[in-house]
Amino acid sequence: MEPWKIESSPGKQAFLAWTILMVGLILAVGFRNFDISGLTNSLAGFLLGLLLLLIGIWTLVMGGKRTISVDPQTRSILIEDVNRFGPKKRSISFDEVGGMHIGRLGNREGGSISYDVVLKLKAGKSFSLFRAAYFEGTWDRSVMENRMRRLEGYLRQQEK
């Protein structure tokens, strides 16, 4: 099998972060004159705006690019994260992987469920491959299932 490489889309991640930031700003400014006498809808709107502002700023500051490379020759998965604070690399050997499943973030009521391939390592820890950055197909379970099957194929091919 040939090496497989998939990269996140930092431009789309930045667009999403700016959108969240702007919605948060609109809510915070729109509800800034909330009623301080108790728990009110205007207070909730203001606090939601502040929360979205923080999430948007955090995503802009910490966002970056993630590259996942599966190399059958070295029998490893290399995860490279590059953000404003520099690069970070992690290598996971095929032998360390005990299993994998599709992870889910969000719920149907909220309307936005994102999916991820989660590696269950033999050491007992879990590692999310696609969670930290925006990848095409993040909101489509079938895309993540196809990626998981492809990765399982790499792992099985090397066991033979």
Backbone as ProteinMPNN parsed JSONL, in Angstrom:
{"seq_chain_A": "MEPWKIESSPGKQAFLAWTILMVGLILAVGFRNFDISGLTNSLAGFLLGLLLLLIGIWTLVMGGKRTISVDPQTRSILIEDVNRFGPKKRSISFDEVGGMHIGRLGNREGGSISYDVVLKLKAGKSFSLFRAAYFEGTWDRSVMENRMRRLEGYLRQQEK", "coords_chain_A": {"N_chain_A": [[0.847, -1.192, 0.0], [0.356, 2.283, -0.603], [1.643, 5.33, 0.925], [-0.567, 7.377, 2.918], [-1.931, 10.557, 3.125], [-3.463, 13.211, 4.793], [-4.769, 16.477, 5.078], [-5.721, 19.215, 7.167], [-7.983, 22.023, 6.83], [-6.961, 25.068, 7.198], [-7.898, 27.579, 6.426], [-10.707, 27.36, 6.257], [-11.179, 26.734, 8.897], [-10.391, 29.112, 10.135], [-12.294, 30.839, 9.036], [-14.634, 29.796, 10.194], [-14.029, 30.304, 12.885], [-13.951, 33.137, 12.896], [-16.616, 33.636, 12.24], [-17.966, 32.585, 14.49], [-16.893, 34.289, 16.42], [-17.904, 36.793, 15.565], [-20.7, 36.417, 15.815], [-20.819, 36.045, 18.564], [-19.92, 38.584, 19.397], [-21.986, 40.206, 18.418], [-24.151, 39.243, 19.965], [-23.204, 39.801, 22.598], [-22.94, 42.61, 22.551], [-25.529, 43.319, 21.8], [-27.064, 42.461, 23.975], [-26.022, 43.841, 26.134], [-27.126, 45.576, 27.96], [-28.399, 44.135, 30.026], [-30.885, 42.957, 32.377], [-30.186, 43.269, 35.717], [-31.473, 42.277, 37.897], [-32.038, 39.604, 38.264], [-32.039, 36.177, 37.049], [-32.308, 36.387, 33.727], [-33.554, 36.416, 30.311], [-32.107, 38.223, 28.781], [-29.706, 38.417, 30.197], [-28.811, 35.809, 29.814], [-28.45, 35.849, 27.024], [-26.382, 37.739, 26.833], [-24.316, 36.424, 28.278], [-24.018, 34.116, 26.698], [-23.091, 35.337, 24.397], [-20.586, 36.269, 25.335], [-19.347, 33.792, 25.857], [-19.238, 32.68, 23.269], [-17.581, 34.588, 22.083], [-15.171, 34.099, 23.488], [-14.667, 31.435, 22.658], [-14.348, 31.826, 19.898], [-12.07, 33.542, 19.834], [-10.182, 31.873, 21.101], [-10.064, 29.779, 19.22], [-9.048, 31.132, 16.993], [-6.515, 31.881, 17.954], [-5.334, 29.431, 18.776], [-5.759, 27.821, 16.618], [-4.749, 26.101, 13.624], [-2.876, 24.118, 11.393], [-3.345, 20.702, 10.717], [-1.738, 17.765, 9.907], [-2.058, 14.481, 8.88], [-0.319, 11.588, 8.478], [-0.12, 8.404, 7.162], [2.02, 5.835, 7.13], [2.905, 2.968, 5.601], [5.396, 1.765, 5.349], [7.049, 2.534, 7.518], [5.358, 1.726, 9.426], [3.631, 3.43, 10.916], [1.682, 6.175, 12.259], [1.803, 9.501, 11.674], [1.27, 12.514, 13.24], [1.07, 15.842, 12.659], [0.998, 18.986, 14.003], [0.647, 22.389, 13.391], [0.758, 25.54, 14.678], [0.338, 28.943, 15.869], [2.22, 28.886, 17.869], [4.209, 27.238, 17.118], [5.515, 24.14, 15.665], [4.282, 20.793, 16.336], [4.814, 17.414, 16.82], [3.63, 14.049, 16.655], [4.044, 10.629, 16.853], [2.515, 7.568, 16.196], [2.813, 4.245, 16.559], [1.807, 1.442, 14.548], [1.61, -0.84, 16.068], [0.89, 0.103, 18.576], [-1.789, 0.64, 18.465], [-4.835, -0.389, 19.625], [-7.46, -0.518, 18.907], [-10.238, 1.144, 17.255], [-12.743, 3.716, 16.915], [-15.711, 5.561, 15.926], [-15.907, 8.79, 16.982], [-18.064, 11.237, 18.517], [-19.182, 14.576, 18.628], [-21.349, 16.818, 20.025], [-24.964, 17.116, 19.603], [-28.127, 15.858, 18.38], [-30.23, 17.611, 18.881], [-29.023, 20.097, 19.053], [-28.23, 20.408, 16.472], [-25.773, 20.335, 15.181], [-23.527, 18.01, 14.652], [-20.348, 16.773, 14.996], [-17.919, 14.513, 13.712], [-15.359, 12.053, 14.35], [-12.354, 10.114, 14.069], [-11.371, 7.971, 16.491], [-8.592, 6.737, 18.069], [-7.982, 3.908, 19.99], [-5.59, 3.294, 22.182], [-3.259, 0.727, 23.09], [-2.138, 1.183, 25.535], [-4.16, 2.182, 26.991], [-5.068, 4.762, 26.652], [-6.893, 7.237, 24.732], [-6.907, 8.653, 21.438], [-7.739, 11.348, 19.47], [-7.978, 11.688, 16.063], [-8.945, 13.556, 14.103], [-10.068, 15.689, 15.472], [-8.896, 18.127, 16.414], [-8.691, 20.064, 14.413], [-10.099, 21.636, 11.447], [-11.406, 19.472, 9.157], [-12.308, 18.341, 5.891], [-15.471, 16.868, 5.66], [-16.034, 16.624, 8.337], [-18.556, 16.855, 9.491], [-19.93, 14.72, 8.537], [-20.827, 11.525, 9.022], [-20.437, 9.228, 7.446], [-18.172, 9.834, 5.924], [-16.175, 9.859, 7.887], [-16.404, 7.204, 8.716], [-15.524, 5.91, 6.394], [-12.863, 6.8, 6.361], [-11.978, 5.593, 8.716], [-12.263, 2.87, 8.048], [-10.411, 2.724, 5.966], [-8.025, 3.247, 7.343], [-8.061, 1.044, 9.075], [-7.642, -0.906, 7.149], [-4.974, -0.393, 6.441], [-3.748, -1.071, 8.879], [-4.44, -3.8, 9.117], [-3.285, -4.843, 6.793], [-0.605, -4.671, 7.353], [-0.329, -6.502, 9.362], [-0.258, -8.987, 8.223]], "CA_chain_A": [[0.0, 0.0, 0.0], [1.11, 3.532, -0.649], [1.369, 6.214, 2.071], [-1.806, 8.157, 2.874], [-1.739, 11.833, 3.814], [-4.657, 14.065, 4.791], [-4.475, 17.749, 5.729], [-6.871, 20.034, 7.559], [-8.171, 23.255, 6.068], [-6.872, 26.183, 8.149], [-8.714, 28.701, 5.963], [-12.084, 27.128, 6.676], [-11.196, 26.814, 10.356], [-10.341, 30.538, 10.473], [-13.609, 31.393, 8.699], [-15.554, 29.355, 11.242], [-13.678, 31.034, 14.111], [-14.396, 34.522, 12.737], [-18.073, 33.627, 12.293], [-18.331, 32.413, 15.904], [-16.503, 35.517, 17.101], [-18.823, 37.869, 15.198], [-21.995, 36.132, 16.435], [-20.625, 36.339, 19.981], [-19.85, 40.035, 19.554], [-23.341, 40.73, 18.212], [-24.954, 38.909, 21.153], [-22.703, 40.517, 23.777], [-23.295, 44.028, 22.422], [-26.987, 43.417, 21.751], [-27.654, 42.212, 25.297], [-25.151, 44.431, 27.158], [-27.949, 46.272, 28.962], [-29.259, 43.111, 30.624], [-31.525, 43.243, 33.67], [-29.36, 42.672, 36.767], [-32.289, 41.892, 39.054], [-32.136, 38.147, 38.394], [-31.717, 35.407, 35.859], [-33.215, 36.802, 32.661], [-33.152, 36.037, 28.958], [-31.085, 39.15, 28.31], [-28.461, 37.992, 30.829], [-28.392, 34.582, 29.112], [-27.945, 36.266, 25.716], [-25.085, 38.387, 27.044], [-23.326, 35.406, 28.659], [-23.766, 33.298, 25.511], [-22.218, 36.147, 23.542], [-19.225, 36.23, 25.887], [-18.827, 32.444, 25.642], [-18.887, 32.551, 21.845], [-16.391, 35.431, 21.872], [-14.003, 33.364, 23.996], [-14.42, 30.284, 21.782], [-13.821, 32.352, 18.638], [-10.697, 34.023, 20.058], [-9.363, 30.682, 21.362], [-9.882, 29.058, 17.966], [-8.136, 31.909, 16.152], [-5.164, 31.845, 18.521], [-4.796, 28.066, 18.833], [-6.004, 27.126, 15.356], [-3.608, 25.924, 12.749], [-3.011, 23.078, 10.393], [-2.997, 19.36, 11.163], [-1.467, 16.823, 8.825], [-1.992, 13.097, 9.339], [0.34, 10.749, 7.483], [-0.081, 6.979, 7.483], [3.129, 5.287, 6.343], [2.999, 1.52, 5.804], [6.796, 1.351, 5.411], [7.534, 2.698, 8.898], [4.292, 1.196, 10.267], [3.3, 4.466, 11.898], [0.802, 7.294, 11.94], [2.464, 10.729, 12.112], [0.352, 13.638, 13.368], [1.823, 17.093, 12.746], [0.186, 20.176, 14.258], [1.38, 23.645, 13.288], [-0.06, 26.697, 15.045], [1.122, 30.16, 16.11], [3.256, 28.627, 18.861], [5.212, 26.356, 16.54], [5.067, 22.792, 15.276], [4.264, 19.72, 17.313], [4.663, 16.139, 16.125], [3.404, 12.85, 17.454], [4.046, 9.425, 16.043], [1.866, 6.428, 16.83], [3.132, 3.0, 15.855], [0.668, 0.558, 14.313], [1.57, -1.802, 17.174], [0.3, 0.747, 19.746], [-3.227, 0.804, 18.265], [-5.605, -1.548, 20.064], [-8.746, -0.47, 18.226], [-10.677, 2.495, 16.9], [-14.177, 3.901, 16.762], [-16.12, 6.893, 15.501], [-16.291, 9.66, 18.087], [-19.093, 12.207, 18.153], [-19.252, 15.764, 19.47], [-22.599, 17.519, 19.752], [-26.167, 16.29, 19.682], [-29.114, 16.104, 17.325], [-31.053, 18.767, 19.235], [-28.247, 21.289, 18.725], [-28.184, 20.497, 15.02], [-24.448, 20.212, 14.573], [-22.754, 16.903, 15.203], [-19.106, 16.518, 14.266], [-17.439, 13.152, 13.906], [-13.918, 11.922, 14.434], [-11.837, 8.763, 14.252], [-10.675, 7.933, 17.774], [-7.752, 5.556, 18.25], [-7.868, 3.38, 21.35], [-4.232, 2.773, 22.278], [-3.119, -0.418, 23.991], [-1.755, 1.706, 26.847], [-5.373, 2.583, 27.689], [-5.458, 6.123, 26.305], [-7.55, 7.455, 23.449], [-6.34, 9.771, 20.688], [-8.61, 11.809, 18.385], [-7.188, 12.061, 14.897], [-9.452, 14.678, 13.324], [-10.797, 16.614, 16.332], [-8.25, 19.407, 16.732], [-8.673, 20.991, 13.294], [-11.206, 21.471, 10.511], [-11.168, 18.586, 8.027], [-13.467, 18.095, 5.04], [-16.22, 15.698, 6.097], [-16.148, 16.589, 9.791], [-19.959, 16.728, 9.895], [-20.517, 13.599, 7.8], [-20.397, 10.284, 9.648], [-19.973, 8.261, 6.44], [-16.789, 10.196, 5.556], [-15.302, 9.37, 8.956], [-16.414, 5.741, 8.669], [-14.634, 5.52, 5.295], [-11.478, 7.023, 6.812], [-11.665, 4.567, 9.707], [-12.075, 1.605, 7.314], [-9.138, 2.805, 5.237], [-6.967, 3.097, 8.338], [-8.085, -0.368, 9.482], [-7.007, -1.647, 6.063], [-3.524, -0.235, 6.609], [-3.32, -1.839, 10.046], [-4.579, -5.233, 8.795], [-2.315, -5.18, 5.742], [0.718, -4.799, 7.96], [-0.294, -7.645, 10.263], [-0.084, -10.217, 7.44]], "C_chain_A": [[0.881, 1.24, 0.0], [0.768, 4.408, 0.547], [0.11, 7.046, 1.83], [-1.596, 9.412, 3.705], [-3.02, 12.656, 3.678], [-4.351, 15.313, 5.615], [-5.767, 18.481, 6.065], [-6.91, 21.284, 6.681], [-8.135, 24.447, 7.02], [-7.695, 27.393, 7.729], [-10.164, 28.56, 6.396], [-12.21, 27.187, 8.19], [-11.182, 28.275, 10.789], [-11.681, 31.21, 10.164], [-14.644, 31.041, 9.765], [-15.294, 30.117, 12.548], [-14.15, 32.487, 14.043], [-15.92, 34.622, 12.804], [-18.557, 33.503, 13.735], [-18.033, 33.69, 16.683], [-17.484, 36.648, 16.815], [-20.216, 37.655, 15.814], [-21.909, 36.43, 17.942], [-20.596, 37.827, 20.258], [-21.23, 40.665, 19.407], [-24.22, 40.455, 19.435], [-24.51, 39.704, 22.377], [-23.078, 41.997, 23.725], [-24.812, 44.2, 22.463], [-27.647, 43.257, 23.111], [-26.828, 42.828, 26.431], [-25.925, 45.153, 28.259], [-28.908, 45.298, 29.628], [-29.762, 43.546, 31.995], [-30.742, 42.516, 34.764], [-30.164, 42.182, 37.967], [-32.395, 40.376, 39.235], [-31.714, 37.46, 37.109], [-32.747, 35.714, 34.778], [-32.701, 36.321, 31.314], [-32.052, 36.957, 28.429], [-29.721, 38.83, 28.938], [-27.914, 36.743, 30.137], [-27.817, 34.92, 27.741], [-26.565, 36.901, 25.819], [-24.002, 37.355, 27.371], [-23.009, 34.458, 27.5], [-22.854, 34.038, 24.545], [-20.777, 36.134, 24.023], [-18.572, 34.865, 25.666], [-18.402, 32.251, 24.19], [-17.68, 33.412, 21.49], [-15.121, 34.7, 22.313], [-13.656, 32.174, 23.105], [-13.81, 30.753, 20.459], [-12.372, 32.817, 18.771], [-9.757, 32.836, 20.272], [-9.058, 29.933, 20.06], [-8.94, 29.807, 17.03], [-6.687, 31.821, 16.64], [-4.552, 30.444, 18.421], [-4.953, 27.299, 17.519], [-4.747, 27.025, 14.513], [-3.894, 24.853, 11.73], [-2.572, 21.749, 10.993], [-2.836, 18.487, 9.924], [-1.318, 15.439, 9.436], [-1.421, 12.269, 8.204], [0.385, 9.32, 7.982], [0.958, 6.365, 6.545], [3.26, 3.79, 6.596], [4.442, 1.02, 5.888], [7.346, 1.423, 6.834], [6.52, 2.172, 9.912], [3.898, 2.192, 11.359], [2.322, 5.486, 11.327], [1.484, 8.525, 12.523], [1.439, 11.85, 12.104], [1.198, 14.888, 13.582], [0.84, 18.247, 12.917], [1.081, 21.395, 14.159], [0.409, 24.76, 13.644], [0.868, 27.87, 15.32], [2.288, 29.939, 17.085], [4.31, 27.645, 18.369], [4.657, 24.989, 16.203], [5.123, 21.808, 16.439], [4.009, 18.426, 16.555], [4.424, 15.018, 17.115], [3.344, 11.671, 16.497], [3.431, 8.289, 16.847], [2.16, 5.201, 15.974], [1.863, 2.183, 15.655], [0.506, -0.424, 15.472], [0.93, -1.227, 18.436], [-1.22, 0.806, 19.674], [-3.948, -0.485, 18.64], [-6.96, -1.633, 19.385], [-9.074, 0.957, 17.861], [-12.189, 2.522, 16.782], [-14.455, 5.322, 16.279], [-16.564, 7.673, 16.737], [-17.282, 10.707, 17.597], [-19.062, 13.36, 19.143], [-20.502, 16.534, 19.071], [-23.775, 16.586, 19.901], [-27.151, 16.69, 18.596], [-29.964, 17.343, 17.615], [-30.338, 20.069, 18.873], [-28.075, 21.473, 17.229], [-26.818, 20.348, 14.395], [-23.652, 19.129, 15.302], [-21.504, 16.762, 14.35], [-18.589, 15.137, 14.658], [-15.925, 13.111, 13.81], [-13.561, 10.436, 14.497], [-10.988, 8.794, 15.514], [-9.902, 6.625, 17.869], [-7.751, 5.167, 19.715], [-6.496, 2.705, 21.418], [-4.171, 1.643, 23.3], [-2.734, 0.013, 25.403], [-2.965, 2.197, 27.638], [-5.858, 3.983, 27.353], [-6.173, 6.147, 24.959], [-6.915, 8.663, 22.778], [-7.259, 10.104, 19.519], [-7.76, 12.275, 17.216], [-7.654, 13.368, 14.26], [-10.118, 15.764, 14.157], [-10.183, 18.016, 16.395], [-8.284, 20.435, 15.601], [-9.857, 20.717, 12.372], [-10.756, 20.608, 9.332], [-12.443, 18.498, 7.201], [-14.16, 16.831, 5.552], [-16.4, 15.587, 7.594], [-17.585, 16.338, 10.247], [-20.678, 15.584, 9.174], [-19.97, 12.287, 8.351], [-19.836, 9.293, 8.627], [-18.546, 8.563, 5.979], [-15.829, 9.669, 6.61], [-15.276, 7.846, 9.01], [-15.503, 5.233, 7.547], [-13.167, 5.704, 5.677], [-11.061, 5.956, 7.817], [-11.419, 3.219, 9.015], [-10.749, 1.594, 6.556], [-7.963, 2.608, 6.191], [-6.908, 1.665, 8.851], [-7.432, -1.246, 8.417], [-5.488, -1.561, 6.144], [-3.024, -1.096, 7.759], [-3.382, -3.341, 9.77], [-3.551, -5.679, 7.772], [-0.948, -5.428, 6.358], [0.816, -5.998, 8.89], [0.036, -8.945, 9.528], [1.361, -10.544, 7.186]], "O_chain_A": [[1.993, 1.242, 0.529], [-0.302, 4.245, 1.134], [-0.231, 7.372, 0.693], [-1.142, 9.343, 4.847], [-3.583, 12.779, 2.59], [-3.762, 15.237, 6.693], [-6.765, 18.382, 5.351], [-5.995, 21.554, 5.903], [-9.164, 24.807, 7.592], [-8.145, 28.157, 8.582], [-10.779, 29.525, 6.85], [-13.23, 27.636, 8.713], [-11.896, 28.641, 11.722], [-12.149, 32.049, 10.933], [-15.432, 31.89, 10.184], [-16.234, 30.523, 13.232], [-14.689, 33.01, 15.018], [-16.457, 35.581, 13.36], [-19.456, 34.232, 14.155], [-18.837, 34.118, 17.512], [-17.858, 37.385, 17.727], [-20.839, 38.609, 16.28], [-22.834, 37.005, 18.516], [-21.177, 38.29, 21.24], [-21.601, 41.551, 20.177], [-24.95, 41.337, 19.887], [-25.347, 40.225, 23.114], [-23.485, 42.572, 24.734], [-25.316, 45.129, 23.093], [-28.688, 43.862, 23.368], [-26.926, 42.38, 27.574], [-25.419, 45.317, 29.369], [-30.093, 45.595, 29.78], [-29.157, 44.377, 32.672], [-30.644, 41.289, 34.746], [-29.586, 41.72, 38.951], [-32.818, 39.924, 40.299], [-31.121, 38.063, 36.215], [-33.916, 35.347, 34.9], [-31.56, 35.877, 31.192], [-31.164, 36.507, 27.705], [-28.692, 38.959, 28.275], [-26.711, 36.631, 29.901], [-26.808, 34.344, 27.334], [-25.687, 36.637, 24.997], [-22.905, 37.401, 26.814], [-21.862, 34.043, 27.336], [-21.956, 33.446, 23.946], [-19.851, 36.003, 23.223], [-17.391, 34.785, 25.33], [-17.326, 31.719, 23.919], [-16.846, 33.006, 20.681], [-14.121, 34.687, 21.594], [-12.482, 31.93, 22.827], [-12.864, 30.143, 19.959], [-11.542, 32.517, 17.913], [-8.668, 32.792, 19.7], [-7.925, 29.508, 19.834], [-8.123, 29.189, 16.348], [-5.758, 31.702, 15.842], [-3.395, 30.291, 18.029], [-4.344, 26.245, 17.337], [-3.801, 27.792, 14.691], [-5.023, 24.704, 11.262], [-1.559, 21.674, 11.688], [-3.679, 18.476, 9.027], [-0.556, 15.242, 10.383], [-1.969, 12.247, 7.102], [0.866, 9.049, 9.082], [0.794, 6.374, 5.325], [3.677, 3.378, 7.679], [4.684, -0.05, 6.448], [8.017, 0.503, 7.301], [6.784, 2.171, 11.114], [3.839, 1.86, 12.543], [2.161, 5.635, 10.116], [1.719, 8.591, 13.729], [0.808, 12.11, 11.079], [1.945, 14.987, 14.555], [-0.038, 18.457, 12.08], [2.15, 21.437, 14.768], [-0.631, 24.918, 13.004], [2.063, 27.794, 15.032], [3.232, 30.728, 17.112], [5.205, 27.264, 19.123], [3.479, 24.709, 16.426], [5.894, 21.968, 17.385], [3.09, 18.352, 15.739], [4.929, 15.023, 18.237], [2.675, 11.721, 15.465], [3.769, 8.071, 18.01], [1.789, 5.144, 14.801], [0.953, 2.223, 16.483], [-0.616, -0.796, 15.817], [0.471, -1.989, 19.287], [-1.881, 0.999, 20.695], [-3.707, -1.539, 18.051], [-7.544, -2.713, 19.298], [-8.293, 1.873, 18.122], [-12.832, 1.493, 16.576], [-13.562, 6.167, 16.23], [-17.482, 7.262, 17.447], [-17.331, 11.023, 16.408], [-18.933, 13.151, 20.349], [-20.684, 16.862, 17.898], [-23.624, 15.423, 20.274], [-27.012, 17.743, 17.973], [-30.37, 18.046, 16.69], [-30.972, 21.029, 18.436], [-27.803, 22.581, 16.767], [-26.718, 20.242, 13.173], [-23.176, 19.326, 16.42], [-21.587, 16.645, 13.128], [-18.795, 14.665, 15.776], [-15.295, 14.015, 13.262], [-14.367, 9.61, 14.924], [-10.013, 9.54, 15.603], [-10.478, 5.542, 17.765], [-7.542, 6.013, 20.585], [-6.273, 1.672, 20.788], [-4.945, 1.616, 24.258], [-2.98, -0.718, 26.362], [-2.839, 2.581, 28.801], [-6.967, 4.354, 27.739], [-6.073, 5.214, 24.162], [-6.444, 9.583, 23.448], [-7.53, 9.25, 18.675], [-6.917, 13.158, 17.368], [-6.823, 14.207, 13.911], [-10.69, 16.691, 13.585], [-10.922, 19.0, 16.425], [-7.928, 21.591, 15.83], [-10.532, 19.695, 12.499], [-9.837, 20.974, 8.6], [-13.543, 18.574, 7.749], [-13.497, 15.836, 5.843], [-16.871, 14.561, 8.083], [-17.811, 15.687, 11.267], [-21.905, 15.503, 9.207], [-18.793, 11.973, 8.171], [-18.864, 8.593, 8.915], [-17.791, 7.641, 5.674], [-14.79, 9.098, 6.278], [-14.239, 7.256, 9.317], [-14.792, 4.244, 7.724], [-12.328, 4.864, 5.355], [-9.931, 5.47, 7.781], [-10.475, 2.509, 9.36], [-10.054, 0.578, 6.514], [-7.016, 1.886, 5.877], [-5.819, 1.124, 9.044], [-6.748, -2.217, 8.743], [-4.797, -2.558, 5.935], [-2.001, -1.77, 7.638], [-2.47, -4.075, 10.151], [-3.006, -6.777, 7.876], [-0.218, -6.313, 5.913], [1.916, -6.467, 9.181], [0.547, -9.89, 10.129], [1.663, -11.548, 6.541]]}, "name": "protein", "num_of_chains": 1, "seq": "MEPWKIESSPGKQAFLAWTILMVGLILAVGFRNFDISGLTNSLAGFLLGLLLLLIGIWTLVMGGKRTISVDPQTRSILIEDVNRFGPKKRSISFDEVGGMHIGRLGNREGGSISYDVVLKLKAGKSFSLFRAAYFEGTWDRSVMENRMRRLEGYLRQQEK"}
